[in-house]
Amino acid sequence: MTDIEELRRRLEALEAEVTTLREDAATRALAAMNDRDVAEFRTELRANRQVLNALRETQVEQGRELAELREEVRRGFATVLTAVQAIGDRLPGEPG
């Protein structure tokens, strides 16, 4: 084998190795970007979960408040009804 043939063979091997190294580097870069994307997605998902949990707590609290208000209104109407009945009992009978 001549020196030129040996150089060509070594050059081709080197070019193939460089191509492989570039592909490997590109693969690692894509994997790193993918890892960052996944981490960002997880962060957003965690934040969304926290917002939903806070919303749930607010809704539960508001549900309790509505139940309390409903009971207050019922008691208030019962008091008014009792007062109206007492007033009605004191009125003279219907003219006949």
Gaussian input, Z-matrix of N, CA and C with variables (Angstrom, degrees):
# hf/3-21g

backbone

0 1
 N
 C     1     B1
 C     2     B2     1     A1
 N     3     B3     2     A2     1     D1
 C     4     B4     3     A3     2     D2
 C     5     B5     4     A4     3     D3
 N     6     B6     5     A5     4     D4
 C     7     B7     6     A6     5     D5
 C     8     B8     7     A7     6     D6
 N     9     B9     8     A8     7     D7
 C    10    B10     9     A9     8     D8
 C    11    B11    10    A10     9     D9
 N    12    B12    11    A11    10    D10
 C    13    B13    12    A12    11    D11
 C    14    B14    13    A13    12    D12
 N    15    B15    14    A14    13    D13
 C    16    B16    15    A15    14    D14
 C    17    B17    16    A16    15    D15
 N    18    B18    17    A17    16    D16
 C    19    B19    18    A18    17    D17
 C    20    B20    19    A19    18    D18
 N    21    B21    20    A20    19    D19
 C    22    B22    21    A21    20    D20
 C    23    B23    22    A22    21    D21
 N    24    B24    23    A23    22    D22
 C    25    B25    24    A24    23    D23
 C    26    B26    25    A25    24    D24
 N    27    B27    26    A26    25    D25
 C    28    B28    27    A27    26    D26
 C    29    B29    28    A28    27    D27
 N    30    B30    29    A29    28    D28
 C    31    B31    30    A30    29    D29
 C    32    B32    31    A31    30    D30
 N    33    B33    32    A32    31    D31
 C    34    B34    33    A33    32    D32
 C    35    B35    34    A34    33    D33
 N    36    B36    35    A35    34    D34
 C    37    B37    36    A36    35    D35
 C    38    B38    37    A37    36    D36
 N    39    B39    38    A38    37    D37
 C    40    B40    39    A39    38    D38
 C    41    B41    40    A40    39    D39
 N    42    B42    41    A41    40    D40
 C    43    B43    42    A42    41    D41
 C    44    B44    43    A43    42    D42
 N    45    B45    44    A44    43    D43
 C    46    B46    45    A45    44    D44
 C    47    B47    46    A46    45    D45
 N    48    B48    47    A47    46    D46
 C    49    B49    48    A48    47    D47
 C    50    B50    49    A49    48    D48
 N    51    B51    50    A50    49    D49
 C    52    B52    51    A51    50    D50
 C    53    B53    52    A52    51    D51
 N    54    B54    53    A53    52    D52
 C    55    B55    54    A54    53    D53
 C    56    B56    55    A55    54    D54
 N    57    B57    56    A56    55    D55
 C    58    B58    57    A57    56    D56
 C    59    B59    58    A58    57    D57
 N    60    B60    59    A59    58    D58
 C    61    B61    60    A60    59    D59
 C    62    B62    61    A61    60    D60
 N    63    B63    62    A62    61    D61
 C    64    B64    63    A63    62    D62
 C    65    B65    64    A64    63    D63
 N    66    B66    65    A65    64    D64
 C    67    B67    66    A66    65    D65
 C    68    B68    67    A67    66    D66
 N    69    B69    68    A68    67    D67
 C    70    B70    69    A69    68    D68
 C    71    B71    70    A70    69    D69
 N    72    B72    71    A71    70    D70
 C    73    B73    72    A72    71    D71
 C    74    B74    73    A73    72    D72
 N    75    B75    74    A74    73    D73
 C    76    B76    75    A75    74    D74
 C    77    B77    76    A76    75    D75
 N    78    B78    77    A77    76    D76
 C    79    B79    78    A78    77    D77
 C    80    B80    79    A79    78    D78
 N    81    B81    80    A80    79    D79
 C    82    B82    81    A81    80    D80
 C    83    B83    82    A82    81    D81
 N    84    B84    83    A83    82    D82
 C    85    B85    84    A84    83    D83
 C    86    B86    85    A85    84    D84
 N    87    B87    86    A86    85    D85
 C    88    B88    87    A87    86    D86
 C    89    B89    88    A88    87    D87
 N    90    B90    89    A89    88    D88
 C    91    B91    90    A90    89    D89
 C    92    B92    91    A91    90    D90
 N    93    B93    92    A92    91    D91
 C    94    B94    93    A93    92    D92
 C    95    B95    94    A94    93    D93
 N    96    B96    95    A95    94    D94
 C    97    B97    96    A96    95    D95
 C    98    B98    97    A97    96    D96
 N    99    B99    98    A98    97    D97
 C   100   B100    99    A99    98    D98
 C   101   B101   100   A100    99    D99
 N   102   B102   101   A101   100   D100
 C   103   B103   102   A102   101   D101
 C   104   B104   103   A103   102   D102
 N   105   B105   104   A104   103   D103
 C   106   B106   105   A105   104   D104
 C   107   B107   106   A106   105   D105
 N   108   B108   107   A107   106   D106
 C   109   B109   108   A108   107   D107
 C   110   B110   109   A109   108   D108
 N   111   B111   110   A110   109   D109
 C   112   B112   111   A111   110   D110
 C   113   B113   112   A112   111   D111
 N   114   B114   113   A113   112   D112
 C   115   B115   114   A114   113   D113
 C   116   B116   115   A115   114   D114
 N   117   B117   116   A116   115   D115
 C   118   B118   117   A117   116   D116
 C   119   B119   118   A118   117   D117
 N   120   B120   119   A119   118   D118
 C   121   B121   120   A120   119   D119
 C   122   B122   121   A121   120   D120
 N   123   B123   122   A122   121   D121
 C   124   B124   123   A123   122   D122
 C   125   B125   124   A124   123   D123
 N   126   B126   125   A125   124   D124
 C   127   B127   126   A126   125   D125
 C   128   B128   127   A127   126   D126
 N   129   B129   128   A128   127   D127
 C   130   B130   129   A129   128   D128
 C   131   B131   130   A130   129   D129
 N   132   B132   131   A131   130   D130
 C   133   B133   132   A132   131   D131
 C   134   B134   133   A133   132   D132
 N   135   B135   134   A134   133   D133
 C   136   B136   135   A135   134   D134
 C   137   B137   136   A136   135   D135
 N   138   B138   137   A137   136   D136
 C   139   B139   138   A138   137   D137
 C   140   B140   139   A139   138   D138
 N   141   B141   140   A140   139   D139
 C   142   B142   141   A141   140   D140
 C   143   B143   142   A142   141   D141
 N   144   B144   143   A143   142   D142
 C   145   B145   144   A144   143   D143
 C   146   B146   145   A145   144   D144
 N   147   B147   146   A146   145   D145
 C   148   B148   147   A147   146   D146
 C   149   B149   148   A148   147   D147
 N   150   B150   149   A149   148   D148
 C   151   B151   150   A150   149   D149
 C   152   B152   151   A151   150   D150
 N   153   B153   152   A152   151   D151
 C   154   B154   153   A153   152   D152
 C   155   B155   154   A154   153   D153
 N   156   B156   155   A155   154   D154
 C   157   B157   156   A156   155   D155
 C   158   B158   157   A157   156   D156
 N   159   B159   158   A158   157   D157
 C   160   B160   159   A159   158   D158
 C   161   B161   160   A160   159   D159
 N   162   B162   161   A161   160   D160
 C   163   B163   162   A162   161   D161
 C   164   B164   163   A163   162   D162
 N   165   B165   164   A164   163   D163
 C   166   B166   165   A165   164   D164
 C   167   B167   166   A166   165   D165
 N   168   B168   167   A167   166   D166
 C   169   B169   168   A168   167   D167
 C   170   B170   169   A169   168   D168
 N   171   B171   170   A170   169   D169
 C   172   B172   171   A171   170   D170
 C   173   B173   172   A172   171   D171
 N   174   B174   173   A173   172   D172
 C   175   B175   174   A174   173   D173
 C   176   B176   175   A175   174   D174
 N   177   B177   176   A176   175   D175
 C   178   B178   177   A177   176   D176
 C   179   B179   178   A178   177   D177
 N   180   B180   179   A179   178   D178
 C   181   B181   180   A180   179   D179
 C   182   B182   181   A181   180   D180
 N   183   B183   182   A182   181   D181
 C   184   B184   183   A183   182   D182
 C   185   B185   184   A184   183   D183
 N   186   B186   185   A185   184   D184
 C   187   B187   186   A186   185   D185
 C   188   B188   187   A187   186   D186
 N   189   B189   188   A188   187   D187
 C   190   B190   189   A189   188   D188
 C   191   B191   190   A190   189   D189
 N   192   B192   191   A191   190   D190
 C   193   B193   192   A192   191   D191
 C   194   B194   193   A193   192   D192
 N   195   B195   194   A194   193   D193
 C   196   B196   195   A195   194   D194
 C   197   B197   196   A196   195   D195
 N   198   B198   197   A197   196   D196
 C   199   B199   198   A198   197   D197
 C   200   B200   199   A199   198   D198
 N   201   B201   200   A200   199   D199
 C   202   B202   201   A201   200   D200
 C   203   B203   202   A202   201   D201
 N   204   B204   203   A203   202   D202
 C   205   B205   204   A204   203   D203
 C   206   B206   205   A205   204   D204
 N   207   B207   206   A206   205   D205
 C   208   B208   207   A207   206   D206
 C   209   B209   208   A208   207   D207
 N   210   B210   209   A209   208   D208
 C   211   B211   210   A210   209   D209
 C   212   B212   211   A211   210   D210
 N   213   B213   212   A212   211   D211
 C   214   B214   213   A213   212   D212
 C   215   B215   214   A214   213   D213
 N   216   B216   215   A215   214   D214
 C   217   B217   216   A216   215   D215
 C   218   B218   217   A217   216   D216
 N   219   B219   218   A218   217   D217
 C   220   B220   219   A219   218   D218
 C   221   B221   220   A220   219   D219
 N   222   B222   221   A221   220   D220
 C   223   B223   222   A222   221   D221
 C   224   B224   223   A223   222   D222
 N   225   B225   224   A224   223   D223
 C   226   B226   225   A225   224   D224
 C   227   B227   226   A226   225   D225
 N   228   B228   227   A227   226   D226
 C   229   B229   228   A228   227   D227
 C   230   B230   229   A229   228   D228
 N   231   B231   230   A230   229   D229
 C   232   B232   231   A231   230   D230
 C   233   B233   232   A232   231   D231
 N   234   B234   233   A233   232   D232
 C   235   B235   234   A234   233   D233
 C   236   B236   235   A235   234   D234
 N   237   B237   236   A236   235   D235
 C   238   B238   237   A237   236   D236
 C   239   B239   238   A238   237   D237
 N   240   B240   239   A239   238   D238
 C   241   B241   240   A240   239   D239
 C   242   B242   241   A241   240   D240
 N   243   B243   242   A242   241   D241
 C   244   B244   243   A243   242   D242
 C   245   B245   244   A244   243   D243
 N   246   B246   245   A245   244   D244
 C   247   B247   246   A246   245   D245
 C   248   B248   247   A247   246   D246
 N   249   B249   248   A248   247   D247
 C   250   B250   249   A249   248   D248
 C   251   B251   250   A250   249   D249
 N   252   B252   251   A251   250   D250
 C   253   B253   252   A252   251   D251
 C   254   B254   253   A253   252   D252
 N   255   B255   254   A254   253   D253
 C   256   B256   255   A255   254   D254
 C   257   B257   256   A256   255   D255
 N   258   B258   257   A257   256   D256
 C   259   B259   258   A258   257   D257
 C   260   B260   259   A259   258   D258
 N   261   B261   260   A260   259   D259
 C   262   B262   261   A261   260   D260
 C   263   B263   262   A262   261   D261
 N   264   B264   263   A263   262   D262
 C   265   B265   264   A264   263   D263
 C   266   B266   265   A265   264   D264
 N   267   B267   266   A266   265   D265
 C   268   B268   267   A267   266   D266
 C   269   B269   268   A268   267   D267
 N   270   B270   269   A269   268   D268
 C   271   B271   270   A270   269   D269
 C   272   B272   271   A271   270   D270
 N   273   B273   272   A272   271   D271
 C   274   B274   273   A273   272   D272
 C   275   B275   274   A274   273   D273
 N   276   B276   275   A275   274   D274
 C   277   B277   276   A276   275   D275
 C   278   B278   277   A277   276   D276
 N   279   B279   278   A278   277   D277
 C   280   B280   279   A279   278   D278
 C   281   B281   280   A280   279   D279
 N   282   B282   281   A281   280   D280
 C   283   B283   282   A282   281   D281
 C   284   B284   283   A283   282   D282
 N   285   B285   284   A284   283   D283
 C   286   B286   285   A285   284   D284
 C   287   B287   286   A286   285   D285

   B1=1.4422
   B2=1.5302
   B3=1.3158
   B4=1.4633
   B5=1.5119
   B6=1.3073
   B7=1.4575
   B8=1.5297
   B9=1.3217
   B10=1.4711
   B11=1.5225
   B12=1.3229
   B13=1.4628
   B14=1.5300
   B15=1.3134
   B16=1.4692
   B17=1.5259
   B18=1.3220
   B19=1.4650
   B20=1.5204
   B21=1.3351
   B22=1.4707
   B23=1.5257
   B24=1.3237
   B25=1.4593
   B26=1.5353
   B27=1.3132
   B28=1.4571
   B29=1.5276
   B30=1.3439
   B31=1.4653
   B32=1.5216
   B33=1.3246
   B34=1.4666
   B35=1.5286
   B36=1.3224
   B37=1.4630
   B38=1.5251
   B39=1.3231
   B40=1.4580
   B41=1.5228
   B42=1.3311
   B43=1.4645
   B44=1.5262
   B45=1.3238
   B46=1.4655
   B47=1.5304
   B48=1.3288
   B49=1.4631
   B50=1.5211
   B51=1.3312
   B52=1.4656
   B53=1.5250
   B54=1.3321
   B55=1.4636
   B56=1.5274
   B57=1.3169
   B58=1.4666
   B59=1.5242
   B60=1.3269
   B61=1.4623
   B62=1.5268
   B63=1.3261
   B64=1.4667
   B65=1.5224
   B66=1.3266
   B67=1.4658
   B68=1.5256
   B69=1.3321
   B70=1.4656
   B71=1.5282
   B72=1.3169
   B73=1.4684
   B74=1.5279
   B75=1.3292
   B76=1.4638
   B77=1.5272
   B78=1.3209
   B79=1.4615
   B80=1.5251
   B81=1.3323
   B82=1.4643
   B83=1.5301
   B84=1.3267
   B85=1.4704
   B86=1.5246
   B87=1.3307
   B88=1.4643
   B89=1.5264
   B90=1.3188
   B91=1.4649
   B92=1.5271
   B93=1.3201
   B94=1.4680
   B95=1.5259
   B96=1.3343
   B97=1.4637
   B98=1.5210
   B99=1.3261
   B100=1.4560
   B101=1.5251
   B102=1.3235
   B103=1.4639
   B104=1.5242
   B105=1.3335
   B106=1.4700
   B107=1.5220
   B108=1.3419
   B109=1.4607
   B110=1.5268
   B111=1.3174
   B112=1.4663
   B113=1.5252
   B114=1.3200
   B115=1.4662
   B116=1.5273
   B117=1.3209
   B118=1.4652
   B119=1.5243
   B120=1.3240
   B121=1.4624
   B122=1.5291
   B123=1.3259
   B124=1.4666
   B125=1.5216
   B126=1.3208
   B127=1.4618
   B128=1.5235
   B129=1.3227
   B130=1.4635
   B131=1.5222
   B132=1.3078
   B133=1.4633
   B134=1.5282
   B135=1.3262
   B136=1.4637
   B137=1.5306
   B138=1.3245
   B139=1.4701
   B140=1.5251
   B141=1.3285
   B142=1.4667
   B143=1.5263
   B144=1.3198
   B145=1.4675
   B146=1.5261
   B147=1.3289
   B148=1.4657
   B149=1.5245
   B150=1.3246
   B151=1.4675
   B152=1.5220
   B153=1.3316
   B154=1.4647
   B155=1.5278
   B156=1.3170
   B157=1.4650
   B158=1.5250
   B159=1.3263
   B160=1.4637
   B161=1.5244
   B162=1.3244
   B163=1.4641
   B164=1.5243
   B165=1.3255
   B166=1.4605
   B167=1.5254
   B168=1.3332
   B169=1.4630
   B170=1.5265
   B171=1.3220
   B172=1.4652
   B173=1.5221
   B174=1.3234
   B175=1.4588
   B176=1.5235
   B177=1.3192
   B178=1.4675
   B179=1.5232
   B180=1.3233
   B181=1.4635
   B182=1.5291
   B183=1.3211
   B184=1.4629
   B185=1.5228
   B186=1.3242
   B187=1.4671
   B188=1.5179
   B189=1.3357
   B190=1.4742
   B191=1.5282
   B192=1.3306
   B193=1.4644
   B194=1.5214
   B195=1.3222
   B196=1.4657
   B197=1.5225
   B198=1.3222
   B199=1.4658
   B200=1.5277
   B201=1.3383
   B202=1.4675
   B203=1.5285
   B204=1.3200
   B205=1.4711
   B206=1.5246
   B207=1.3152
   B208=1.4639
   B209=1.5275
   B210=1.3206
   B211=1.4672
   B212=1.5251
   B213=1.3297
   B214=1.4676
   B215=1.5196
   B216=1.3221
   B217=1.4680
   B218=1.5209
   B219=1.3245
   B220=1.4779
   B221=1.5309
   B222=1.3313
   B223=1.4711
   B224=1.5302
   B225=1.3248
   B226=1.4635
   B227=1.5188
   B228=1.3328
   B229=1.4651
   B230=1.5268
   B231=1.3213
   B232=1.4662
   B233=1.5232
   B234=1.3253
   B235=1.4645
   B236=1.5235
   B237=1.3261
   B238=1.4671
   B239=1.5225
   B240=1.3150
   B241=1.4662
   B242=1.5258
   B243=1.3177
   B244=1.4676
   B245=1.5231
   B246=1.3293
   B247=1.4652
   B248=1.5213
   B249=1.3143
   B250=1.4704
   B251=1.5251
   B252=1.3178
   B253=1.4656
   B254=1.5280
   B255=1.3383
   B256=1.4654
   B257=1.5249
   B258=1.3184
   B259=1.4695
   B260=1.5185
   B261=1.3118
   B262=1.4614
   B263=1.5112
   B264=1.3121
   B265=1.4634
   B266=1.5263
   B267=1.3027
   B268=1.4624
   B269=1.5294
   B270=1.2913
   B271=1.4621
   B272=1.5262
   B273=1.3256
   B274=1.4687
   B275=1.5207
   B276=1.2882
   B277=1.4568
   B278=1.5153
   B279=1.2922
   B280=1.4694
   B281=1.5225
   B282=1.3355
   B283=1.4746
   B284=1.5239
   B285=1.2314
   B286=1.4355
   B287=1.3947
   A1=107.80
   A2=114.24
   A3=118.27
   A4=109.94
   A5=114.88
   A6=120.04
   A7=111.08
   A8=116.97
   A9=120.80
   A10=109.75
   A11=117.17
   A12=119.93
   A13=110.54
   A14=115.66
   A15=120.45
   A16=110.18
   A17=116.94
   A18=120.72
   A19=111.16
   A20=117.49
   A21=121.02
   A22=110.51
   A23=116.27
   A24=120.45
   A25=110.05
   A26=116.49
   A27=120.73
   A28=111.42
   A29=116.39
   A30=120.71
   A31=110.70
   A32=117.30
   A33=121.00
   A34=110.76
   A35=116.51
   A36=120.16
   A37=110.47
   A38=116.11
   A39=120.98
   A40=110.78
   A41=117.59
   A42=121.19
   A43=110.44
   A44=117.43
   A45=120.97
   A46=110.31
   A47=116.24
   A48=120.17
   A49=111.00
   A50=117.29
   A51=121.00
   A52=109.93
   A53=117.02
   A54=120.73
   A55=110.16
   A56=116.01
   A57=120.33
   A58=110.91
   A59=116.81
   A60=120.48
   A61=111.42
   A62=116.71
   A63=120.09
   A64=110.61
   A65=116.30
   A66=119.98
   A67=110.62
   A68=115.88
   A69=119.69
   A70=110.96
   A71=116.49
   A72=120.48
   A73=110.41
   A74=116.22
   A75=119.88
   A76=110.29
   A77=116.30
   A78=120.42
   A79=110.67
   A80=116.81
   A81=120.34
   A82=111.01
   A83=116.29
   A84=119.70
   A85=110.43
   A86=116.95
   A87=120.34
   A88=111.08
   A89=116.31
   A90=119.92
   A91=110.59
   A92=116.65
   A93=120.40
   A94=110.59
   A95=117.22
   A96=120.35
   A97=110.18
   A98=116.07
   A99=120.46
   A100=110.41
   A101=117.18
   A102=120.81
   A103=111.16
   A104=116.54
   A105=119.83
   A106=110.49
   A107=116.59
   A108=119.91
   A109=111.14
   A110=116.26
   A111=120.45
   A112=110.09
   A113=117.25
   A114=120.48
   A115=110.42
   A116=116.33
   A117=120.42
   A118=110.58
   A119=116.71
   A120=120.98
   A121=110.44
   A122=116.44
   A123=119.85
   A124=110.96
   A125=116.59
   A126=120.25
   A127=110.28
   A128=116.45
   A129=120.26
   A130=111.00
   A131=116.73
   A132=121.03
   A133=110.28
   A134=116.94
   A135=121.35
   A136=109.96
   A137=116.56
   A138=120.51
   A139=110.51
   A140=116.90
   A141=120.35
   A142=110.84
   A143=116.02
   A144=120.18
   A145=110.07
   A146=117.25
   A147=120.50
   A148=110.90
   A149=116.44
   A150=120.21
   A151=110.14
   A152=116.57
   A153=119.90
   A154=111.40
   A155=117.37
   A156=119.97
   A157=111.00
   A158=116.54
   A159=120.07
   A160=110.48
   A161=116.63
   A162=120.80
   A163=110.48
   A164=116.69
   A165=120.65
   A166=110.18
   A167=116.61
   A168=120.11
   A169=110.96
   A170=115.81
   A171=120.11
   A172=110.56
   A173=116.82
   A174=120.03
   A175=111.84
   A176=117.15
   A177=120.14
   A178=109.65
   A179=116.27
   A180=120.74
   A181=110.87
   A182=116.84
   A183=119.92
   A184=111.04
   A185=117.23
   A186=120.40
   A187=111.10
   A188=116.34
   A189=120.16
   A190=110.53
   A191=115.75
   A192=119.69
   A193=110.95
   A194=117.35
   A195=120.07
   A196=111.03
   A197=116.95
   A198=120.15
   A199=110.24
   A200=116.62
   A201=120.25
   A202=110.76
   A203=116.81
   A204=120.32
   A205=111.17
   A206=116.57
   A207=120.85
   A208=109.72
   A209=116.36
   A210=120.28
   A211=110.79
   A212=117.41
   A213=120.79
   A214=111.01
   A215=116.98
   A216=121.08
   A217=109.68
   A218=117.21
   A219=119.92
   A220=110.81
   A221=115.75
   A222=118.69
   A223=110.36
   A224=116.67
   A225=120.38
   A226=111.70
   A227=117.30
   A228=120.21
   A229=110.83
   A230=116.83
   A231=119.69
   A232=110.00
   A233=117.21
   A234=121.44
   A235=110.31
   A236=116.73
   A237=121.06
   A238=109.89
   A239=118.29
   A240=121.87
   A241=110.31
   A242=116.14
   A243=119.84
   A244=110.27
   A245=116.96
   A246=120.99
   A247=110.91
   A248=117.77
   A249=121.04
   A250=109.56
   A251=117.49
   A252=120.43
   A253=110.77
   A254=116.33
   A255=119.87
   A256=110.30
   A257=116.46
   A258=119.96
   A259=109.63
   A260=117.01
   A261=120.93
   A262=111.95
   A263=116.74
   A264=120.41
   A265=111.30
   A266=118.72
   A267=122.30
   A268=112.61
   A269=116.57
   A270=119.04
   A271=109.46
   A272=114.64
   A273=116.99
   A274=109.75
   A275=115.99
   A276=121.63
   A277=111.83
   A278=116.12
   A279=121.09
   A280=109.80
   A281=115.35
   A282=118.02
   A283=109.79
   A284=116.41
   A285=118.48
   A286=115.33
   D1=134.64
   D2=-178.61
   D3=-81.43
   D4=166.38
   D5=179.80
   D6=-62.67
   D7=-37.06
   D8=-179.62
   D9=-67.29
   D10=-42.38
   D11=178.39
   D12=-63.66
   D13=-40.60
   D14=177.90
   D15=-63.01
   D16=-42.79
   D17=177.74
   D18=-63.81
   D19=-42.04
   D20=178.05
   D21=-61.44
   D22=-44.89
   D23=-179.74
   D24=-62.06
   D25=-45.96
   D26=179.23
   D27=-64.96
   D28=-38.13
   D29=178.26
   D30=-64.79
   D31=-44.13
   D32=178.49
   D33=-62.58
   D34=-41.94
   D35=177.99
   D36=-63.71
   D37=-41.40
   D38=179.28
   D39=-65.58
   D40=-42.56
   D41=178.13
   D42=-62.62
   D43=-41.42
   D44=178.17
   D45=-63.25
   D46=-41.40
   D47=179.54
   D48=-66.30
   D49=-40.44
   D50=177.86
   D51=-63.20
   D52=-42.42
   D53=178.01
   D54=-60.00
   D55=-45.61
   D56=179.05
   D57=-62.25
   D58=-43.00
   D59=179.39
   D60=-63.83
   D61=-39.45
   D62=178.02
   D63=-64.62
   D64=-42.79
   D65=178.56
   D66=-63.41
   D67=-41.70
   D68=177.91
   D69=-63.08
   D70=-41.91
   D71=179.49
   D72=-64.40
   D73=-41.33
   D74=178.51
   D75=-64.37
   D76=-40.27
   D77=178.59
   D78=-63.11
   D79=-43.57
   D80=178.49
   D81=-64.10
   D82=-39.50
   D83=179.10
   D84=-64.13
   D85=-42.91
   D86=178.00
   D87=-64.28
   D88=-40.35
   D89=178.61
   D90=-63.58
   D91=-40.41
   D92=179.02
   D93=-65.09
   D94=-42.63
   D95=177.57
   D96=-63.18
   D97=-40.33
   D98=178.97
   D99=-63.13
   D100=-42.13
   D101=177.42
   D102=-60.46
   D103=-42.72
   D104=178.41
   D105=-64.10
   D106=-42.05
   D107=179.08
   D108=-61.75
   D109=-43.63
   D110=179.81
   D111=-64.51
   D112=-42.13
   D113=178.77
   D114=-62.87
   D115=-42.07
   D116=178.42
   D117=-64.20
   D118=-42.19
   D119=178.55
   D120=-61.94
   D121=-42.68
   D122=179.21
   D123=-63.73
   D124=-39.23
   D125=178.28
   D126=-62.45
   D127=-45.33
   D128=178.98
   D129=-65.04
   D130=-40.61
   D131=178.81
   D132=-62.55
   D133=-42.50
   D134=178.44
   D135=-62.47
   D136=-42.82
   D137=179.37
   D138=-64.21
   D139=-42.12
   D140=178.48
   D141=-63.05
   D142=-40.67
   D143=178.93
   D144=-62.69
   D145=-40.67
   D146=178.83
   D147=-64.44
   D148=-40.37
   D149=178.64
   D150=-64.07
   D151=-44.59
   D152=179.85
   D153=-63.93
   D154=-39.48
   D155=177.75
   D156=-64.72
   D157=-40.89
   D158=177.69
   D159=-64.54
   D160=-41.09
   D161=177.83
   D162=-62.68
   D163=-41.54
   D164=178.99
   D165=-61.08
   D166=-45.81
   D167=178.94
   D168=-59.70
   D169=-42.10
   D170=179.09
   D171=-63.00
   D172=-43.55
   D173=-179.41
   D174=-66.00
   D175=-39.21
   D176=177.24
   D177=-62.94
   D178=-44.97
   D179=179.10
   D180=-61.95
   D181=-44.44
   D182=179.70
   D183=-66.19
   D184=-34.82
   D185=176.37
   D186=-61.89
   D187=-42.47
   D188=177.12
   D189=-62.69
   D190=-44.17
   D191=179.98
   D192=-62.21
   D193=-40.89
   D194=178.29
   D195=-63.60
   D196=-40.55
   D197=178.48
   D198=-62.82
   D199=-41.82
   D200=177.94
   D201=-64.07
   D202=-43.77
   D203=179.14
   D204=-63.66
   D205=-40.61
   D206=178.63
   D207=-59.94
   D208=-43.43
   D209=179.49
   D210=-65.64
   D211=-39.89
   D212=176.82
   D213=-60.91
   D214=-43.60
   D215=-179.90
   D216=-63.80
   D217=-42.65
   D218=178.69
   D219=-61.18
   D220=-44.58
   D221=178.68
   D222=-63.63
   D223=-39.84
   D224=179.03
   D225=-63.30
   D226=-43.92
   D227=178.08
   D228=-65.58
   D229=-36.91
   D230=178.20
   D231=-64.17
   D232=-40.22
   D233=178.12
   D234=-64.36
   D235=-44.94
   D236=179.25
   D237=-63.00
   D238=-42.87
   D239=179.88
   D240=-62.20
   D241=-42.84
   D242=178.13
   D243=-61.66
   D244=-42.94
   D245=179.70
   D246=-65.40
   D247=-42.08
   D248=179.48
   D249=-64.31
   D250=-40.85
   D251=178.79
   D252=-64.80
   D253=-39.31
   D254=178.46
   D255=-64.47
   D256=-40.87
   D257=177.28
   D258=-64.31
   D259=-43.20
   D260=179.52
   D261=-62.35
   D262=-35.95
   D263=178.82
   D264=-67.56
   D265=-26.98
   D266=-178.32
   D267=-86.32
   D268=-14.89
   D269=-179.44
   D270=-74.44
   D271=147.99
   D272=177.45
   D273=-66.32
   D274=159.37
   D275=-179.75
   D276=-60.34
   D277=165.87
   D278=-178.80
   D279=-69.01
   D280=142.41
   D281=177.59
   D282=-66.09
   D283=139.49
   D284=-175.15
   D285=-127.62

